[in-house]
Amino acid sequence: MSSKIESLEKSVEHLTSEFTGMKSTVEDMKQLFTKWMDQKHQNVDGSEHQCKRKRISLRNKQEYVLESEESDDDEMETSESEVQHRPLGWVGKAEKSFK
């Protein structure tokens, strides 16, 4: 019985170290991605690209950056305040409320 407990303890220690390693790897990947995104938006001389960057907050509070190259056309833009995040199935509920 004692050997089984020791074996389980070693397994738990191993899994804990594996999890810690994966967690630090994910953090490193996040930092590399952030650094890459910052470099992506810089020209060779270090100045910022002329691109639009919009931050959109989703329900899970993660932020994503949407990009598009600057264009000369006068396209219709939607500001973040005009964008409404609706749960799935909102169309059906809205249709029922108008009946």
HELIX and SHEET records of a PDB file:
HELIX    1   1 SER A    2  LYS A   40  1                                  39    
HELIX    2   2 TRP A   90  PHE A   98  1                                   9    
SHEET    1   A 2 CYS A  51  SER A  57  0                                        
SHEET    2   A 2 GLU A  63  GLU A  69 -1                                        
END                                                                             
